[in-house]
Amino acid sequence: MRWPEVARAYAGLFGATRQARLRLPPVRLPALALDHVAAMVDGTGMVQHAVMAVPNLSEGYTTDDNARALHLAALAGQDPHAPVVARRALSFLHHALNPATGRFRNFMAFDRRWLDEHGGENAQARAVRALVAAAHRLDGALGRTARELLRRSWPALEGLKHPRAQALALIALAERAENETADPAWKALADKYAGNLLRIFGATATPVWPWFEDHLSYSNAKLPHGLIAYGRVFGHPQAVATGLAALRWLEGQQTAPNGGFQPIGSERPYHAGKARPLWDGQPIEVYATVSADLEAHRATGEAAWLAGARRALEWLLGRNANAVSLHDAETQGCRDGLERDGTNENQGAESTLALWLSAVEYSRAAQLSVPRVAGEASHDAIRLKL
């Protein structure tokens, strides 16, 4: 019981546990099922929060979540709930759009009163990005509705000041430019936002903290994601290189001692030189990382980025510090976070949408990255019914 012996015993136990976890078999993706997403949608739109698996009506609705729901519905293939979810989300966005300004309101109470007259920049950029996806992926009347809403809201993509909103706008600009004949004004706007992110990075980054801000907070990977998407589509190697370097550093910050994924905890912001927050990791960080890693994979073709996306997704499915899945196989929802003593059992819109967006985007990328015999599809893609 002498202290050096106790320390050696702990070190041996930690080492054995680390090796055992590294030998765990790959986690299988769940089959795509929008049951809980549909349960969170009523006649107005997608409810923001949940009490366990029940919609928490007192918290109302947001444009943010209805935009994410539309994005997922556009990617969800043949899931039977997808058309209803898309229709409700489009209806909500139509009502949220102020025709005089092209801007979306964000917060709505359950009694359908708007709680803000001018939604935030992130909500604006997120809604436009979702409409871009819906305009190119939804057929028939739903696709035409998405294109009309995109036409009305697209001009308000200009004038964004906040870095994350600018990064989201870059993703929307890049995706639209890939699918349509690009308007020269799109590139001018993309150049402006990418130039600002590069300027911010150059002014803030240090050798030990190569990042856009002096702290990490929420949806961190969106910042390099925007630069990589811009650089890949609009032909700007420096933007790609800067985005990849920042994302690679962030991957290191989000790596647990056993080599698995560990998102920055939401207990507090993580400031340079301070202790890293470990708990209250949230699914939105997983989705931001998965989506950014997949963009890095498209830009470079490097398999390591695809593996990084898989690693982050598996954190939701049980490869985490508490060895518990945030995916609820009974409801097909996703718990809101990983806490010191378990999980946050509420299955809100943001978390559930983050799970399924991560799974669908990863499965699509994995299917495209592996050469296959005609008619053959990956096991994960079959389970996701793409």
N, C-alpha and C positions, 0 to 999 in steps of 0.2 A: 504493500500500500504506500510505498514511497512515491512522491510526486513524479519523478522521472519515469518510473515504471507505469504509473497511471496514464501519463501522457503517451507513452509508447503503445499502451493497450488501446487507447482511443484512436491513435493514428492507424494502427493495424485494422481496427474495426471500420474506420472511414474508408481506408483503401480497399478493403474487401467489399464493402457496400458499393463503392464506385465501380469496381470491376464487374460486380454482379449486374448493376444497372446498365453498364455499357454492353453487356451480353444479352439484354432483353431483345426478343424478336421484334421485327417491325410492327407497328400498330396498324391495324387495318382501318381504312376509312369507312365510316358508316354509309349506308345507302341514303342517297338524297331523299329527304322527306320533309315537305314544307307544312306538316300538320300544325306545329306550334306557330309558325309564321301566320298561317291562315287563322288560327284561333285568336291571334292578337289583332286581327283586322276586323273592324266593324263597318257600319254604313258610312262612316266619315273617313276612316283611314286606318293606319296602323297605330295602335296605342303605344305610348312611349315606354312605360314601365310595367312590371308585373309584380304581384305578390305570389311568391312561389311560381306556379304555372298559370296563374289566373290574371288576366289583364287588370291593371291598377287604374281604373277609370279616373280617379281623382288627379292623376298626373297628366292627363290629356295627351296631346299629339305634338309631333314636331315634323317640320319639313325635312330635317336631317334624316330621320328614320324612314319616312316615306320615300325619300330619294334612294336610300339603301335598299328598301324593299323593291322598288322598281328595277334597280340594277340587278338584284338577284333574280327577279322574275324574268328579266330579259335573258339571263344566262341559264335558266333552269330547265331548258329543253322541254321534255314531255311531262313534267310533273303536273298532275291534274289540278293542283291549286294555283299554278303559276298565272293563268289568265285572269282569275279573280283578283289575285294580289296586284297584278299589273294594272287592272282597271281601277281598283280603289286608290292605288298610289297615284296614278295619273289624275284621277278626279281631285284628290287632295292637292296635288301640285297646281292644278288649274285654278283651284280656289285660292291657293296661297299666293299666286302670282298677281302682283299689282300691275294692271295693264298700262298705267301711266308711266311707270318707271322701269318695268321689266325685272323688278326685284321681287324675291320671294319673302313673305313673312315666314316666321319660323315656329313660334310657340302658340298653340291653340288649347284652350281649356276644354273640358269635356262638354260644356254647354255651347261649344262652337264659337266662343268669343276669342278673337285674336288678342294675345297678350303682348304683342309687339307690332309696331307698324313697319319697321324696317328690320328684316332678319339680318343676322350677321353674315360676314363675308364667307365664312366656311360653308354655311348653309347654301348660299348662292352658288358657290363653285361646285359643291357636292351635287346639288340638284341639276345643274347644267351637265355635269359629267354623266349622271345617271340618264339624262335625256339623250345624250349622245349615244350611249349604249343601247337604249330602247329604240331610238330612231333607226338604228342599223340592224337590230336583231328581231324586233317584233313585226309580225306580219299584219296585214289587213288594217282594220279601223284603229287598233291599238298603236300600230306603227305610225299611221297618219297623224293620230293625236299627239304622239311623242314628237314628231317632226314639227307640228304646228307650235307646240309649247317651246320647243327648242328655238324656233324662229323668233318667237316673242322675247325670250329670255337671253338669247345669245349676246345682244349688244351690251347688256349689263355685266358681262364678264370683264369688261374693261374697268379700270379705276380701282382694282383691288389693291389694298395696302399691306395686308398681313401675309407673312411668308407662307404659312400653311395653305391659305386660300390661293395664293399665287401658284403654289406647287400643284394643288388640285386642278387649277385652271390649265396648267401646262399639260397635265394628263389628259384633260378633255380636249385641248387643242391638238395634241398629238394623235389621239384616237380618231378625231374627226378628219384630220388631214390624211390619215391612212385610208379612210373609207370614202373620201370625196375629193374632187379637184380642189386643192387648197386655194383659198382666197389670199392674195398677198397681205391683206390686213391681218390674217391669222398669224402669219410668220412674224409680222412686225410686233404684234402683241406678245407672242411667245418669246421673241428676242428680248423684249422689255422685261418680262417677268423672270426669265432665266438670267438675264444680266443682273437683276437685283439680287437673286439668290446667290449668284457667284460673288457679287460685291460683299454681301453679308458674310458669306463664308470666309472670304479673304480678310475681312476686317476682324473676325472673331476667332477663327481657328488658330490653334497653337499645336506644336508637335505632340503634346500629350493629350490635347483635347481638340481634335480636328473636326469641329462641328459648327453649325450655323448659329448657335446660341450658347450662352455660358451655362446652360442647364438642359436636361432632358425632362420632358413632361409627358405629353400625350401624343398619340399617333405620330411618333417620331419619324418613322421610316418614310412618311409621305414627302418629307423635304428632299432627300436624295432621289426618291422615286420620280418626282417631277423633273429634276435635272436630267436623269437618265432617259426618260421618255422623250423629253425635248431633244436632247442630243442625238438620240437614235433616229428619230423621225425627220428632224430638220437639219441633220448633218452638222453637228457641232461636237467634235471629239473632246474638247476641253470640258464641256458640260458633262459628257459621259464619264470621263476620267475622274472629275471631282465628285460626281454622284456616287460612283463606285467606291472611291476611297472613303467617303463619309459613311456609306452603307457598310463597308467592310469593318470600319471601326465600331459602328453601332452593333454589328453582329458580335464583336468581341465583348462589348458591354452587356449584351444580352445572352451570355453564355454562362451556364452554371458550372460548378466545379467538376461535375461528372461529364461535361461536354454537351449536355442537353440545352434546350432553350430555356431562358429565364427572363421574362419581360421586366422592364423597369417597373417597380412597384408604384402604385398610385397613392401611397401613404402621404407623399410629399414630392415636390420636384427634386430632381437629382442634380445638385450643383457641382461644378468642377471642384475637386479637392475635398468634397464632403463624403460622408459615408453613403453608400449606395442603398436606397430603399429596396427591401427584398419582398415585401408582401403587398397584397391587394393588386396583384397582376390581373389585367383585364383582357378579355377577348379582342377588343378593338386593337390592342397592340399586336396581337397575333396576325390579324388581318392586314394591318399596315405593313408588317414585315413580310408576310407571304406574298402580297401583291408587289412590293418593291423587289423582293428577290426574284420573282418571276420576270419582272421587267429587266433586271440585270441579266438574267438568263437569255432573254430575247436579244439583248444588246451584245452579249459576248459569246453565247453558245456554250458557256462553261457549265459543266454538270454540277459543280459545287454550289452554284446558286439555286439550282433546282433542289438539291439536297438540303440546303438551308431553309427553303420554303417548307419542305416536308418536315424538317426538324421543328419548326415553329408550330405547324399544324398539329403535330403529335403532342405538343404541350397541352392543347385543349383536350386531347383524347386520353390523357392519363400519364404521359411521360413528364411529370412535374414533381416538385419537391414533396407534395403530399400523396403522390401516386394515386390520384383520383381523377376520373374523367369529368370534365365540365359539361360534356354532352350527356343529356338525359335521354336514354334510349326509349323510355316510356312515352315521353311527351314530344320528343324530337326538338326540344328547346336546348338552350345553352345557359348554364349558370353564369351569374354576373361577374364572378371573380374568384381568385384563389387567396384565401386568408390564412393566418397563422394556424388556426385551429380547424381548418376545413375549407368549405366553400361558401360563397354567398349564394343561397339557394334560390333567389329570385331569378327568373328567366326573362329578362327584359328584351326589348326589340333590338337594341344595339348589339348585345351579346349574341343573340340567336342569329341575327343577320351576319355578324362577323364570322361565326362558325361556318355557315353554309356558303358564304362568298369565298372564304378561304378554301373550302373543300372543292367547290366547283372550279374555281380558277386554277387551283393546283392540278386537279385531275385533267383538265383540258390541256394544260401545258405538258404534263407528263405523257399524255397520249400522243401529242404532236412531236415530242422529242425522241421517241423510240421508233426506229424503223420496224414495220410489222408486215407480216404476210397478209395478203388481201383478205378482208373479212375478219381479221383478228383484232381484238380490242383489249386494252389492259383490264385486269380484274377490277381495279379501282374505278375505271370509267364505266364498266358494266354496272357496278353497284350504284354508281351515281346516276345511271340511266341517262347519259348524255347522248 
